[in-house]
Amino acid sequence: MLHHLNPFQWIVVPLLSLLFLHSLVLMARGRHRRSAAVRALLWFAAAAAVLRPEMTAQIAKAVGIGRGTDLVLYLFIIACLGAALYFYSRILKLETAITALVRQAALQDKSQTKS
């Protein structure tokens, strides 16, 4: 199978493999285990899709989408929207926490200046 790889596959698959292994190492170290597992799964799926592009076409047809490329694009768009909403909610939480800290610091400063 390796002798049938095109130049794109020869370049991308080793890079995806390194990213996959890096995620496995992070999982083994116990740091951010869940996110490392998700990343490992994504890198593995990406490498599989690059190595066997017909697989994405078969999955796409099974779920009622015409082309494998369209399936990958739709999944990417959904993932980007999910990430945007996740980060937006994190920003809102950070803003709330910063506001509470600033209020607390202002009240402490005000009480110290009265004394």
Contact map, one row per residue, 1 for C-alpha under 8 A:
1111100000000000000000000000000000000000000000000000000000000000000000000000000000000000000000000000000000000000000
1111100000000000000000000000000000000000000000000000000000000000000000000000000000000000000000000000000000000000000
1111100000000000000000000000000000000000000000000000000000000000000000000000000000000000000000000000000000000000000
1111110000000000000000000000000000000000000000000000000000000000000000000000000000000000000000000000000000000000000
1111111111000000000000000000000000000000000000000010000000000000000000000000000000000000000000000000000000000000000
0001111111000000000000000000000000000000000000000000000000000000000000000000000000000000000000000000000000000000000
0000111111100000000000000000000000000000000000000000000000000000000000000000000000000000000000000000000000000000000
0000111111110000000000000000000000000000000000000000000000000000000000000000000000000000000000000000000000000000000
0000111111111000000000000000000000000000000000000110000000000000000000000000000000000000000000000000000000000000000
0000111111111100000000000000000000000000000000000000000000000000000000000000000000000000000000000000000000000000000
0000001111111110000000000000000000000000000000000000000000000000000000000000000000000000000000000000000000000000000
0000000111111111000000000000000000000000000000100100000000000000000000000000000000000000000000000000000000000000000
0000000011111111100000000000000000000000000000100110000000000000000000000000000000000000000000000000000000000000000
0000000001111111110000000000000000000000000000000000000000000000000000000000000000000000000000000000000000000000000
0000000000111111111000000000000000000000000000000000000000000000000000000000000000000000000000000000000000000000000
0000000000011111111100000000000000000000001101100000000000000000000000000000000000000000000000000000000000000000000
0000000000001111111110000000000000000000001100100000000000000000000000000000000000000000000000000000000000000000000
0000000000000111111111000000000000000000000000000000000000000000000000000000000000000000000000000000000000000000000
0000000000000011111111100000000000000001001000000000000000000000000000000000000000000000000000000000000000000000000
0000000000000001111111110000000000000011101100000000000000000000000000000000000000000000000000000000000000000000000
0000000000000000111111111000000000000001000000000000000000000000000000000000000000000000000000000000000000000000000
0000000000000000011111111100000000000000000000000000000000000000000000000000000000000000000000000000000000000000000
0000000000000000001111111110000000011011000000000000000000000000000000000000000000000000000000000000000000000000000
0000000000000000000111111111000000011001000000000000000000000000000000000000000000000000000000000000000000000000000
0000000000000000000011111111100000000000000000000000000000000000000000000000000000000000000000000000000000000000000
0000000000000000000001111111111110010000000000000000000000000000000000000000000000000000000000000000000000000000000
0000000000000000000000111111111111011000000000000000000000000000000000000000000000000000000000000000000000000000000
0000000000000000000000011111111010000000000000000000000000000000000000000000000000000000000000000000000000000000000
0000000000000000000000001111111000000000000000000000000000000000000000000000000000000000000000000000000000000000000
0000000000000000000000000111111110000000000000000000000000000000000000000000000000000000000000000000000000000000000
0000000000000000000000000111111110010000000000000000000000000000000000000000000000000000000000000000000000000000000
0000000000000000000000000110011111110000000000000000000000000000000000000000000000000000000000000000000000000000000
0000000000000000000000000111011111111000000000000000000000000000000000000000000000000000000000000000000000000000000
0000000000000000000000000010000111111100000000000000000000000000000000000000000000000000000000000000000000000000000
0000000000000000000000000000000111111110000000000000000000000000000000000000000000000000000000000000000000000000000
0000000000000000000000110110001111111111000000000000000000000000000000000000000000000000000000000000000000000000000
0000000000000000000000110010000011111111100000000000000000000000000000000000000000000000000000000000000000000000000
0000000000000000000000000000000001111111110000000000000000000000000000000000000000000000000000000000000000000000000
0000000000000000000100100000000000111111111000000000000000000000000000000000000000000000000000000000000000000000000
0000000000000000001110110000000000011111111100000000000000000000000000000000000000000000000000000000000000000000000
0000000000000000000100000000000000001111111110000000000000000000000000000000000000000000000000000000000000000000000
0000000000000000000000000000000000000111111111000000000000000000000000000000000000000000000000000000000000000000000
0000000000000001101100000000000000000011111111100000000000000000000000000000000000000000000000000000000000000000000
0000000000000001100100000000000000000001111111110000000000000000000000000000000000000000000000000000000000000000000
0000000000000000000000000000000000000000111111111000000000000000000000000000000000000000000000000000000000000000000
0000000000000001000000000000000000000000011111111100000000000000000000000000000000000000000000000000000000000000000
0000000000011001100000000000000000000000001111111110000000000000000000000000000000000000000000000000000000000000000
0000000000000000000000000000000000000000000111111111100000000000000000000000000000000000000000000000000000000000000
0000000000000000000000000000000000000000000011111111111100000000000000000000000000000000000000000000000000000000000
0000000010011000000000000000000000000000000001111111100000000000000000000000000000000000000000000000000000000000000
0000100010001000000000000000000000000000000000111111100000000000000000000000000000000000000000000000000000000000000
0000000000000000000000000000000000000000000000011111111100000000000000000000000000000000000000000000000000000000000
0000000000000000000000000000000000000000000000011111111110000000000100000000000000000000000000000000000000000000000
0000000000000000000000000000000000000000000000001001111111000000000100000000000000000000000000000000000000000000000
0000000000000000000000000000000000000000000000001001111111100000000100000000000000000000000000000000000000000000000
0000000000000000000000000000000000000000000000001001111111110000001110110000000000000000000000000000000000000000000
0000000000000000000000000000000000000000000000000000111111111000011110000000000000000000000000000000000000000000000
0000000000000000000000000000000000000000000000000000011111111100000100000000000000000000000000000000000000000000000
0000000000000000000000000000000000000000000000000000001111111110000100000000000000000000000000000000000000000000000
0000000000000000000000000000000000000000000000000000000111111111111101100000000000000000000000000000000000000000000
0000000000000000000000000000000000000000000000000000000011111111111100000000000000000000000000000000000000000000000
0000000000000000000000000000000000000000000000000000000001111111100000000000000000000000000000000000000000000000000
0000000000000000000000000000000000000000000000000000000000111111100000000000000000000000000000000000000000000000000
0000000000000000000000000000000000000000000000000000000000011111110000000000000000000000000000000000000000000000000
0000000000000000000000000000000000000000000000000000000000011111111101100000000000000000000000000000000000000000000
0000000000000000000000000000000000000000000000000000000010011001111101000000000000000000000000000000000000000000000
0000000000000000000000000000000000000000000000000000000110011000111111100000000000000000000000000000000000000000000
0000000000000000000000000000000000000000000000000000111111111000111111110000000000000000000000000000000000000000000
0000000000000000000000000000000000000000000000000000000110000000001111111000000000000000000000000000000000000000000
0000000000000000000000000000000000000000000000000000000000010000111111111100000000000000000000000000000000000000000
0000000000000000000000000000000000000000000000000000000100010000101111111110000000000000000000000000000000000000000
0000000000000000000000000000000000000000000000000000000100000000000111111111000000000000000000000000000000000000000
0000000000000000000000000000000000000000000000000000000000000000000011111111100000000000000000000000000000000000000
0000000000000000000000000000000000000000000000000000000000000000000001111111110000000000000000000000000000000000000
0000000000000000000000000000000000000000000000000000000000000000000000111111111000000000000000000000000000000000000
0000000000000000000000000000000000000000000000000000000000000000000000011111111100000000000000000000000000000000000
0000000000000000000000000000000000000000000000000000000000000000000000001111111110000000000000000000000000000000000
0000000000000000000000000000000000000000000000000000000000000000000000000111111111000000000000000000000000000000000
0000000000000000000000000000000000000000000000000000000000000000000000000011111111100000000000000000000000000000000
0000000000000000000000000000000000000000000000000000000000000000000000000001111111110000000000000000000000000000000
0000000000000000000000000000000000000000000000000000000000000000000000000000111111111000000000000000000000000000000
0000000000000000000000000000000000000000000000000000000000000000000000000000011111111100000000000000000000000000000
0000000000000000000000000000000000000000000000000000000000000000000000000000001111111110000000000000000000000000000
0000000000000000000000000000000000000000000000000000000000000000000000000000000111111111000000000000000000000000000
0000000000000000000000000000000000000000000000000000000000000000000000000000000011111111100000000000000000000000000
0000000000000000000000000000000000000000000000000000000000000000000000000000000001111111110000000000000000000000000
0000000000000000000000000000000000000000000000000000000000000000000000000000000000111111111000000000000000000000000
0000000000000000000000000000000000000000000000000000000000000000000000000000000000011111111100000000000000000000000
0000000000000000000000000000000000000000000000000000000000000000000000000000000000001111111110000000000000000000000
0000000000000000000000000000000000000000000000000000000000000000000000000000000000000111111111000000000000000000000
0000000000000000000000000000000000000000000000000000000000000000000000000000000000000011111111100000000000000000000
0000000000000000000000000000000000000000000000000000000000000000000000000000000000000001111111110000000000000000000
0000000000000000000000000000000000000000000000000000000000000000000000000000000000000000111111111000000000000000000
0000000000000000000000000000000000000000000000000000000000000000000000000000000000000000011111111100000000000000000
0000000000000000000000000000000000000000000000000000000000000000000000000000000000000000001111111110000000000000000
0000000000000000000000000000000000000000000000000000000000000000000000000000000000000000000111111111000000000000000
0000000000000000000000000000000000000000000000000000000000000000000000000000000000000000000011111111100000000000000
0000000000000000000000000000000000000000000000000000000000000000000000000000000000000000000001111111110000000000000
0000000000000000000000000000000000000000000000000000000000000000000000000000000000000000000000111111111000000000000
0000000000000000000000000000000000000000000000000000000000000000000000000000000000000000000000011111111100000000000
0000000000000000000000000000000000000000000000000000000000000000000000000000000000000000000000001111111110000000000
0000000000000000000000000000000000000000000000000000000000000000000000000000000000000000000000000111111111000000000
0000000000000000000000000000000000000000000000000000000000000000000000000000000000000000000000000011111111100000000
0000000000000000000000000000000000000000000000000000000000000000000000000000000000000000000000000001111111110000000
0000000000000000000000000000000000000000000000000000000000000000000000000000000000000000000000000000111111111000000
0000000000000000000000000000000000000000000000000000000000000000000000000000000000000000000000000000011111111100000
0000000000000000000000000000000000000000000000000000000000000000000000000000000000000000000000000000001111111110000
0000000000000000000000000000000000000000000000000000000000000000000000000000000000000000000000000000000111111111000
0000000000000000000000000000000000000000000000000000000000000000000000000000000000000000000000000000000011111111100
0000000000000000000000000000000000000000000000000000000000000000000000000000000000000000000000000000000001111111110
0000000000000000000000000000000000000000000000000000000000000000000000000000000000000000000000000000000000111111111
0000000000000000000000000000000000000000000000000000000000000000000000000000000000000000000000000000000000011111111
0000000000000000000000000000000000000000000000000000000000000000000000000000000000000000000000000000000000001111111
0000000000000000000000000000000000000000000000000000000000000000000000000000000000000000000000000000000000000111111
0000000000000000000000000000000000000000000000000000000000000000000000000000000000000000000000000000000000000011111
